[in-house]
Amino acid sequence: MSTDVVAPSPVAAAEVRAEEGAAAPRVDGPADLRAVARELGAVAALTALGGLLPVAALPGECVLLPDDVPPPGGWARVGEVASDVGTLLVWRSPRTEAAPGPAAPAVGATGPAAPAADERVVTSTADAAWRVGVAWVRTGLCERLTDRAVERLRGRTVGGTATVNLPPVRLVLADAALAHLEAQALLGGVAARDAAGSPDRGAAVSGSSLARVTAVLDRSSRAVHNLFGASGYVDGDAARLARTIDLLGHASGTLPGRVSGTPGGTPGCEEGQDA
C-alpha cells in the first residue's frame, strides 16, 4: 500500500505549483480551492475563495481572512492566526439588534414580505456557500498536513525501518487518505454543478453532509498531527497548519441553519438542510 496521499485534481497540477505564500491563481469553482490549499497553503486558498465568492457570515459569526481580503463593512477584527505560510485575520460579523419600531401587525394581516426577512435569507444563502468553500480549503490543508508528515517520516527510522513504513503509521495515513476522499465525495455536488455550467453558484451540500465533512477532517488532521510527535506541538509549521485547520473548522465547519423565508424567521439547526 502506498503511503502517498491522493494527488490533486488535474485542474491545479500545472497551474497551482508556485512559490508557497505567493498570490493564489484564478480558480473556476469551489473544488479548485482544494489544490490551491494543498500546494500553496491557507492564505492563497482563502484569497482565491474571496475572489470566487463574497465573504459572508451569519450575525455574530466569525471568518478567517487573509489581510488582502476585506470583510463587509461594519465587521470587527477580533484576532489573528499564524498559519504555516502567513497570517490570517479573524473577523466577526455584527450582531443584529431589534430596531425600535411600531407594534407587530395583527395575526393574519396581509402585506408584502418584510425586507429584513428577505435580507436574512440572502445572508444565510451566502453564508452557506462560503462555508462549503472553506470545507474545500480545509480538505486541501489536511492533505497538505499529511504530505508534510510523510515527508518528515520518510527521513526517520526505527530499527532500520523508515518510520513512514511502520504498520501503525501506514494505518493512520491510509485512514487520512480515505477521510480526504470522503470529504471530496460529500462536497462533490458543488463540483458537479459547476462543471455542468450551472448559473446557480450556491452550494448544493446538505447541512448534515457539511457537518460530516467537518467531523472526518477534524479526526484525520488530529491523527496526522500526532505523527509529528513532540515537534508537532512546537510553534512551527506543522503546529500552525494543524491549528489553522482546526480554527477554520470551528469558524465555518458547520451550518447553523437557514433563515426562514417568512417574516420573523430565525436561524435554526435543522438536520439535513441544504447548504
N, C-alpha and C positions, 0 to 999 in steps of 0.2 A: 504494500500500500504506500503510495507516495505521501510524503509529508507536506507537499506543496498545497497551498490553498487554491481554490478555483481562480483561474485567470480572469482579468477584467473583460468586459464585453468589448467587441471589436470597435465600438464607437470611439473608445478612448485610447486604444493601444498606441496609435501613432501620434494622436493629437495631444494627449494629456501629458506624456512624458516631457518634463521640463525641469528646470531647477526648482527644488522644493521651496515653497514660500512665494513663488512668482505669481503674477496675476492669473486668475483662472481663465481657461479657454471658454469659448462660447459653447453652451450646451443647448440641445434641441428639445429636451424633455427631462422630467424628473429622474428617470432611470440613469441618464448620463452622469448624474451627480455622484453616483457610487464610484465610478472610475476616477473622477477628479479627486474625491476624498481619499481614495486608496493611494494614488500616486503623489498628490500634492498636499494633502492634509486638510484640516478643518477650515482654515482661513480662506483658502482658494475655493473650496467647495461651497461654503456659505456665501462667499461673494458671488459665485455662479448662481446659487439659489436666489439671491437677491436680484439678480438680473433677469431671472426667469419668472419669479412670482413677486407680488407685493408683500412686504413684511406685514404680518398680521398676527394678532393675538386677542383672545377674549379679555374683557376688562379685568385688570388686576393680575394677568398672567405675564410671564417673563419669556424673553427670547435672548439668544446669544448671537451677536452680530460682529463681524469684523469692523474695524474702525472706518473703512470707506463705504460701508453700507448704512445709510442713515435710517433711523426708525421714523415712523409717522410723527407729526407734531404733537407735543404735549406729553411724550413719554419721558420717564425718569430713568436716569442711569443709576444703577444700584450696586455695581461692582464690576470686576473684570476677572477673566480666567486665562491663565497662561497655558496655551496648547503647545504641542511639540514644535510648531513652526511659526508661532506668533501669538498675539494677544487677542482675545475675544472680549467684547464689552457686553455686560448684562443689562438689558433694558426692561423696564416694567411698563405695561400699558396702563393708562389712567383708569381708576375705578369709577364706574358711573355712579352718579348721585341722583336721587329722586328730586327732580326740579319742582319747586313750588308752582302750583297752578290751580285751576278750577277743579271742583269735585269731579270724580269719575262719573261718566254717564250712567244712566239707569240701565239695569239689566234688560237686554232685548232691544236697546236703542240701535238704530241703523246708522250707517255713515261710512265714509272711506276708512281704510285701514290706517292706523296711526303711523306717521313717518318714522317714529322712533323704532317701532317694531320692524319695519322694513330694513332700517339701518342695522339692527341687530342681526337679522338674517344674513345680510351681506357680510357683516363682520365674521359671523360664525362660519360661513362658507369659505371665506378667505383664510381664516384661521385653520380650518381642516386641511386645506390644500397645502398650507405652509408646513403643517405637522407631517404630512406624507413626504414632502421634500426633505425634511430633516431626517425622517426614517431612512431614506435612501442615502443621505450623507452618513448617518451612523453605520449603515451596513458597510460602506466603503472604509470607514475608520476602523471598524472591527477587523476587516481584512488587513488593513494597514498594521494594526497591532499584532496580528498573527504573523504577518510577514516579518516583522521586527523580531518576534520571538523565535521563529525558525532560523533567521539569520544568526541570532545570538547563540542558539543551542547547537548549531552545526559546528561552531568553533570550540565547543566544550566537550569533554569526555568523562565517562565514568567507567572505570575498569577497562579502559582501552576502547570503549564503545562510544561513538558520538551520542551525546545526550539526546539529540533530536530523534535518534533511532530506538530509544528505550521504549518498551511497550506502553508504560503509563503515559509517557509524553505523546506518543503517537495516537493514543486513545483520545487525549484532550484535543489534539489538533484535528483529528477526524470528526469529533463532535462539533468543534468550531466550524469546520467546513460545511457540515450538514446544517448548522444553525444559519449560516450565511445563505445557503441555498434556500432554506425555508423562508427566510425573510424576503428574498428576491421573489419567490413564488407568491407569497402573500401580497406583495406590493406590485405584482406583475400586471394587475388590471390597469394600472395607470400607464405602464409602458405600452401595453397592447393598444390602449385607446389613442395614445399619442402617435404610435406607429401607423394607425389606421387613418391619421389625419383628421381626427375628430376636432371640431371647433370648440368643444367643451374642454377647457383646461382644468376643470375642477377635479378633485380627487375621486377615485372610484374604489375606495377601500373602506370597508366597514369599520366601525369603532372597535369591535371585538378583534378584527384582524390586526388593526394598528396596535392594540394592546398586546396581542400575541407576538408581533414583531419586536416590540419593546422588551418583552419578557425573554425571548430567546437570545436577543442581542446582549441584554444585561448578563444573562447566565454565561454566554460564551466569552464575552470580554473579560469578565471577572476570573473565569477559569484560565484563560490565556495569560492574563496579568500575573497570576500566581506562578507561571512558568519562569518568570524573571527572578524569582526568589527575592532576597532582600533588596537587590538592586532596583526592583520594580517599585519600591516604596521610598527610594531616594528621589529628591526633586529633580528628576532628569526627564529625558524624552519619553520613556515608557510610562512613567507615572503621570506625566502631563497629558499624554494621549489617552490613557485609561480614564483619567479624571474628566477630560473633555467629553468622552463617550458617555460617561455616567451622567454628567450635568446636562448634556443635550437631551438625554432620556428623561430626566426629571422635569425639564422645562417644556418639552414638546412631545414626549413619548406616548401620552395617552390623550384621548379625546374627551374633554369634559362634557360635551354634549352640543347639540344644535339647538338654536333658538327657535321656538315655535313660531309659525307664521301668524299666529293670532295675536291681537293686541294684548300686552301684558305678559307674553310668554317669557319664560326664563330658562337659562341653560339647565340641562339635566344630564344624567349619566345613563342613557338608555343603551343596553347591550345590543350590539349588532347594528346600530345606526350607521348610515353611510358617512364616510369622512370625505 
